[in-house]
């Protein structure tokens, strides 16, 4: 099965070469689509140059402005599906997601998963260096999403994951409006609603070593509000979107 890693970037010039190198080490010949939101630090140029110097297989989708993580993944998924890739992979470009785990996610989809999530909260998963309060908030948010949406997923907010193309093709990407954590939960929920098989693969989630985080409190509150609305809509009002 042909995998494609979709890498959203904004000002990741310090990380992008190492991400690409380590991804190729983990999966030789791996195809990568960098979705760059107009990084002023030259991330897109660096990615293109690396691909040209290392046998190709690195595409860069240049966008003119910073439009959010969810928007970047939707654009990357559309392009990957159009090109006939059979596994579409989400991975951060800041090295918090260890590219060495790519084979495990790919193999999970090859073994029949519609969505394989790199999970911090299944046995074997780790978040070294996190304070108790940070881990508690993250796990509580995931527990809340699982209860409200009826999903047996321990880490629905995780952004290191692989989709089988047929499962991704069933999702109306134009209707997915959330960003950040909300986007990850909504996509997992759509797979679940389509009777897809979701598996969780344990990963170690590292700390960002270079650059600055793009996450904000707004994205966290957006996710909580959306989860609450989806639960009310689908489990109380029974108004599934078409």
C-alpha positions as CSV (number, residue, x, y, z in Angstrom):
1,X,0.0,0.0,0.0
2,X,1.3,3.4,-0.9
3,X,1.6,5.8,2.0
4,X,1.8,9.6,2.0
5,X,2.8,11.7,4.9
6,X,1.0,15.1,5.1
7,X,3.2,17.6,6.9
8,X,1.6,21.0,7.7
9,X,4.3,23.7,8.2
10,X,4.5,27.2,9.3
11,X,8.0,28.5,10.2
12,X,9.6,25.1,10.6
13,X,12.9,25.9,8.9
14,X,14.8,24.6,11.9
15,X,13.1,21.2,11.9
16,X,12.0,20.4,8.4
17,X,15.2,18.8,7.1
18,X,15.5,16.5,10.1
19,X,11.8,15.5,9.9
20,X,12.2,14.5,6.3
21,X,15.5,12.7,6.9
22,X,14.1,10.7,9.8
23,X,10.9,9.9,8.0
24,X,12.9,8.5,5.0
25,X,15.1,6.5,7.4
26,X,12.0,4.9,8.9
27,X,10.3,4.2,5.6
28,X,12.7,4.2,2.6
29,X,11.2,5.9,-0.5
30,X,8.4,7.4,1.6
31,X,6.3,10.1,-0.2
32,X,5.7,13.4,1.7
33,X,3.5,16.3,1.0
34,X,4.5,19.5,2.8
35,X,1.5,21.9,3.2
36,X,3.1,25.2,3.9
37,X,1.1,28.2,5.0
38,X,3.3,30.9,3.6
39,X,6.2,30.5,6.1
40,X,8.3,33.7,6.0
41,X,11.4,31.7,7.2
42,X,11.7,29.7,3.9
43,X,10.4,26.3,5.1
44,X,8.8,25.5,1.7
45,X,12.1,26.3,-0.2
46,X,14.1,24.1,2.2
47,X,11.7,21.2,1.8
48,X,11.8,21.5,-2.0
49,X,15.6,21.6,-2.0
50,X,15.8,18.6,0.3
51,X,13.5,16.6,-1.9
52,X,15.5,17.5,-5.0
53,X,18.7,16.5,-3.4
54,X,17.4,13.2,-2.0
55,X,15.7,11.5,-5.0
56,X,12.4,13.4,-5.1
57,X,9.1,12.2,-3.6
58,X,8.7,15.5,-1.6
59,X,5.9,17.7,-2.9
60,X,5.2,21.2,-1.5
61,X,1.8,22.7,-1.5
62,X,2.3,26.4,-1.0
63,X,-0.6,28.4,0.5
64,X,-0.5,32.2,0.8
65,X,-1.5,32.6,4.4
66,X,-1.7,30.8,7.8
67,X,-5.1,29.0,7.7
68,X,-4.9,26.5,10.5
69,X,-4.0,22.8,11.0
70,X,-7.4,21.4,10.0
71,X,-7.4,23.4,6.8
72,X,-3.9,22.2,6.0
73,X,-4.7,18.6,6.5
74,X,-7.9,18.8,4.5
75,X,-6.0,20.3,1.6
76,X,-3.3,17.6,1.9
77,X,-5.8,14.8,2.1
78,X,-7.6,16.0,-1.0
79,X,-4.4,16.0,-2.9
80,X,-3.3,12.6,-1.6
81,X,-6.6,11.0,-2.5
82,X,-6.5,12.6,-6.0
83,X,-3.1,11.1,-6.5
84,X,-4.2,7.6,-5.5
85,X,-2.3,7.1,-2.3
86,X,-3.7,4.3,-0.2
87,X,-2.6,5.4,3.3
88,X,-2.8,9.1,4.4
89,X,-0.7,10.0,7.4
90,X,-0.8,13.0,9.7
91,X,2.4,13.9,11.4
92,X,3.7,17.1,13.0
93,X,6.7,18.8,11.6
94,X,8.2,19.8,15.0
95,X,9.6,16.3,15.9
96,X,7.2,15.7,18.8
97,X,6.0,12.8,16.7
98,X,8.9,10.3,16.3
99,X,9.1,9.3,12.6
100,X,10.4,5.9,13.8
101,X,6.8,5.0,14.6
102,X,5.6,5.5,11.0
103,X,6.0,1.7,10.1
104,X,3.8,0.7,13.1
105,X,1.0,3.1,11.9
106,X,1.3,1.9,8.3
107,X,1.3,-1.8,9.3
108,X,-1.8,-1.2,11.4
109,X,-3.7,0.1,8.4
110,X,-2.3,-2.7,6.2
111,X,-3.7,-5.1,8.8
112,X,-7.2,-3.7,8.4
113,X,-7.5,-0.6,10.5
114,X,-9.4,2.3,8.9
115,X,-7.7,4.7,11.3
116,X,-4.6,4.0,13.3
117,X,-3.9,6.5,16.1
118,X,-0.5,7.0,17.6
119,X,-1.7,7.0,21.2
120,X,-0.1,8.4,24.4
121,X,-2.7,6.8,26.7
122,X,-2.7,3.1,25.8
123,X,-0.3,0.7,27.5
124,X,3.2,1.4,26.2
125,X,2.4,5.1,25.3
126,X,4.3,7.8,27.1
127,X,4.4,11.6,27.6
128,X,7.8,12.0,29.3
129,X,8.4,15.4,31.0
130,X,4.7,16.3,31.3
131,X,3.6,17.8,34.6
132,X,0.7,16.0,36.3
133,X,-1.7,18.9,35.6
134,X,-1.0,18.9,31.9
135,X,-1.5,15.1,31.6
136,X,-4.6,15.3,33.7
137,X,-6.2,18.0,31.5
138,X,-5.3,16.1,28.3
139,X,-6.7,12.8,29.6
140,X,-9.8,14.4,31.1
141,X,-10.5,16.0,27.7
142,X,-10.2,12.7,25.9
143,X,-12.3,11.0,28.5
144,X,-15.0,13.6,28.1
145,X,-14.9,13.3,24.3
146,X,-15.2,9.5,24.5
147,X,-18.2,9.6,26.9
148,X,-20.1,12.4,25.0
149,X,-19.5,10.9,21.6
150,X,-19.6,7.2,22.5
151,X,-16.1,6.5,21.2
152,X,-13.8,3.9,22.8
153,X,-10.7,5.8,21.9
154,X,-8.3,6.9,24.6
155,X,-6.4,9.5,22.6
156,X,-8.8,11.1,20.2
157,X,-6.9,14.4,20.2
158,X,-3.7,12.8,19.0
159,X,-2.3,14.2,15.8
160,X,0.0,11.3,14.8
161,X,-2.3,8.9,12.8
162,X,-2.8,7.1,9.6
163,X,-6.0,6.7,7.6
164,X,-6.9,4.1,5.0
165,X,-7.9,6.0,1.8
166,X,-11.3,4.3,1.5
167,X,-12.2,5.4,5.0
168,X,-11.0,8.9,4.4
169,X,-12.8,9.1,1.1
170,X,-16.1,8.5,3.0
171,X,-15.7,11.7,5.0
172,X,-17.1,14.9,3.5
173,X,-14.0,17.0,4.1
174,X,-15.7,20.2,3.2
175,X,-18.0,19.8,6.3
176,X,-15.1,19.4,8.7
177,X,-14.6,22.9,10.1
178,X,-12.7,22.4,13.4
179,X,-9.0,23.1,13.9
180,X,-6.4,21.6,16.2
181,X,-7.7,19.2,18.8
182,X,-11.3,19.6,17.6
183,X,-10.2,18.5,14.1
184,X,-8.6,15.3,15.4
185,X,-11.6,14.4,17.4
186,X,-14.0,15.2,14.6
187,X,-12.1,13.1,12.1
188,X,-12.0,10.1,14.5
189,X,-15.7,10.6,15.2
190,X,-16.5,10.5,11.5
191,X,-14.6,7.3,11.0
192,X,-16.5,5.8,13.9
193,X,-19.8,7.0,12.6
194,X,-19.0,5.3,9.3
195,X,-18.5,2.0,11.1
196,X,-14.7,2.2,10.6
197,X,-12.2,0.2,12.6
198,X,-10.0,2.4,14.9
199,X,-6.9,1.0,16.6
200,X,-4.5,2.8,18.9
201,X,-0.7,2.2,18.6
202,X,1.4,3.2,21.6
203,X,3.8,6.1,21.0
204,X,6.1,8.3,23.0
205,X,5.1,12.0,22.6
206,X,8.2,14.2,22.9
207,X,8.7,17.9,23.7
208,X,9.3,20.4,21.0
209,X,13.1,21.0,20.7
210,X,13.2,24.0,18.4
211,X,10.7,26.7,17.3
212,X,7.5,27.7,19.0
213,X,4.2,25.9,19.5
214,X,1.2,27.0,17.4
215,X,-1.4,25.7,19.8
216,X,-3.6,28.1,21.8
217,X,-6.2,28.1,24.5
218,X,-8.8,29.1,21.9
219,X,-8.3,25.8,20.1
220,X,-8.8,23.8,23.4
221,X,-12.0,25.6,24.2
222,X,-13.2,25.2,20.6
223,X,-12.7,21.5,20.9
224,X,-14.7,21.2,24.1
225,X,-17.6,23.3,22.7
226,X,-17.7,21.3,19.5
227,X,-17.6,17.9,21.3
228,X,-20.5,19.1,23.5
229,X,-22.5,20.2,20.4
230,X,-21.9,17.0,18.5
231,X,-23.0,14.9,21.5
232,X,-26.2,17.0,21.8
233,X,-26.9,16.9,18.0
234,X,-26.3,13.2,17.5
235,X,-27.2,11.5,20.8
236,X,-30.1,13.8,22.0
237,X,-31.5,15.6,19.0
238,X,-30.6,12.7,16.6
239,X,-29.8,15.1,13.8
240,X,-26.9,13.6,11.9
241,X,-25.5,15.8,9.2
242,X,-25.7,14.4,5.7
